[in-house]
Amino acid sequence: MKLLLDTHILLWALTDDARLPAKARKLIEDADNDICYSVVSPWEVQIKHDLHPDKLAVNARELAGYCEQAGFRPLSIRLQHVFGLASLEREAGAGVHKDPFDRMLVCQAAAEKMLLVTHDSRLGEYTEPCVFVV
């Protein structure tokens, strides 16, 4: 199975953080799964690192290096992913989700037929079946 890890899951997996849910850990450790990360994640990490280096010590380059060491494959942003933003739907009453990084992750997972592994319940409000909240 092809997995796309959201930024929190990615960081927790790379640092063996106790916050990584057991379901996510099991999926990541399954040798039959192809683990990917979006270039959106290093981008998001760099922005947050620049704003609060005391809260997020790792920068984009370091994150990409850790991902490479772990054998995680990068997923670039393609126009098809961007075009998917126009048709992204949420459950009735879910409200607006303004996080552009999250929205792109959902579009990438849908377009690439991947399972987006996340701990963010807001992502579960998208109608795309590719989102797996752990």
C-alpha positions as CSV (number, residue, x, y, z in Angstrom):
1,M,0.0,0.0,0.0
2,K,1.2,3.5,-0.8
3,L,1.1,5.7,2.3
4,L,1.5,9.5,2.4
5,L,2.3,10.7,5.9
6,D,1.1,14.1,7.1
7,T,3.6,16.4,8.7
8,H,2.9,15.5,12.4
9,I,2.9,11.7,11.7
10,L,6.1,12.2,9.7
11,L,7.9,14.1,12.5
12,W,6.7,11.7,15.2
13,A,7.8,8.6,13.1
14,L,11.2,10.0,12.5
15,T,11.8,10.9,16.1
16,D,10.1,7.8,17.6
17,D,7.8,10.2,19.5
18,A,5.4,8.5,21.9
19,R,2.6,10.6,20.3
20,L,2.8,8.4,17.2
21,P,-0.4,6.4,17.3
22,A,0.0,2.6,17.3
23,K,-2.0,2.2,14.1
24,A,0.3,4.6,12.3
25,R,3.4,2.9,13.7
26,K,2.1,-0.5,12.5
27,L,1.5,0.9,9.0
28,I,4.9,2.5,8.8
29,E,6.7,-0.5,10.0
30,D,5.0,-2.8,7.6
31,A,7.7,-3.6,4.9
32,D,5.0,-4.1,2.3
33,N,4.0,-0.5,2.5
34,D,5.6,2.2,0.4
35,I,6.1,5.3,2.7
36,C,6.1,8.7,1.1
37,Y,6.2,12.3,2.3
38,S,5.0,15.4,0.4
39,V,7.4,18.2,-0.3
40,V,4.6,20.2,1.4
41,S,6.0,18.8,4.8
42,P,9.5,20.3,4.6
43,W,8.0,23.5,3.3
44,E,5.6,23.7,6.3
45,V,8.4,22.7,8.7
46,Q,10.7,25.4,7.4
47,I,8.0,28.1,7.9
48,K,7.3,26.9,11.4
49,H,11.0,26.5,12.2
50,D,11.7,30.1,11.0
51,L,8.8,31.5,13.2
52,H,9.5,29.4,16.3
53,P,13.0,27.7,16.2
54,D,12.6,27.0,20.0
55,K,9.5,24.9,19.3
56,L,10.6,23.1,16.1
57,A,14.4,22.6,16.0
58,V,14.5,20.8,12.7
59,N,14.5,22.7,9.4
60,A,13.4,21.6,5.9
61,R,16.8,20.4,4.8
62,E,17.3,18.3,7.9
63,L,13.8,16.8,7.7
64,A,14.4,15.8,4.1
65,G,17.7,14.2,5.1
66,Y,16.0,12.2,7.9
67,C,13.3,11.1,5.5
68,E,16.0,9.9,3.0
69,Q,17.8,8.0,5.8
70,A,14.5,6.3,6.8
71,G,13.8,5.3,3.2
72,F,10.8,7.5,2.8
73,R,10.2,8.7,-0.8
74,P,9.4,12.4,-1.6
75,L,6.2,13.3,-3.5
76,S,6.5,16.5,-5.5
77,I,3.5,18.8,-6.2
78,R,2.1,18.4,-9.7
79,L,-0.5,20.5,-11.5
80,Q,-3.0,17.7,-11.1
81,H,-2.7,18.1,-7.4
82,V,-3.3,21.8,-7.6
83,F,-6.3,21.4,-9.8
84,G,-7.8,19.0,-7.3
85,L,-8.1,21.8,-4.8
86,A,-11.1,23.1,-6.8
87,S,-13.2,20.0,-6.2
88,L,-12.2,19.2,-2.7
89,E,-15.3,18.7,-0.6
90,R,-15.9,18.4,3.1
91,E,-18.8,16.8,5.0
92,A,-21.9,18.9,5.6
93,G,-21.4,21.2,8.5
94,A,-17.7,20.7,8.7
95,G,-16.9,24.3,8.1
96,V,-14.0,25.9,6.2
97,H,-10.5,24.3,6.6
98,K,-8.0,27.1,5.9
99,D,-4.8,25.1,6.2
100,P,-3.3,25.1,2.7
101,F,-0.8,22.4,3.5
102,D,-3.5,20.0,4.7
103,R,-5.6,20.7,1.7
104,M,-2.7,19.9,-0.6
105,L,-1.9,16.6,1.2
106,V,-5.5,15.4,0.7
107,C,-5.3,16.3,-3.0
108,Q,-2.0,14.6,-3.5
109,A,-3.2,11.4,-1.8
110,A,-6.4,11.3,-3.8
111,A,-4.6,11.9,-7.1
112,E,-1.9,9.4,-6.5
113,K,-4.2,6.8,-5.0
114,M,-2.4,6.8,-1.7
115,L,-3.6,6.6,1.9
116,L,-3.0,9.8,3.8
117,V,-2.1,8.9,7.4
118,T,-3.0,11.7,9.8
119,H,-3.8,12.4,13.4
120,D,-5.8,15.5,12.5
121,S,-9.5,14.9,12.8
122,R,-10.2,17.9,10.6
123,L,-8.8,16.0,7.7
124,G,-11.3,13.2,8.3
125,E,-14.0,15.7,7.4
126,Y,-13.0,15.6,3.8
127,T,-15.1,13.3,1.6
128,E,-12.1,11.8,0.0
129,P,-11.8,8.1,1.0
130,C,-8.0,8.4,0.9
131,V,-7.8,10.0,4.4
132,F,-7.1,7.7,7.3
133,V,-7.3,9.3,10.7
134,V,-5.3,7.4,13.4
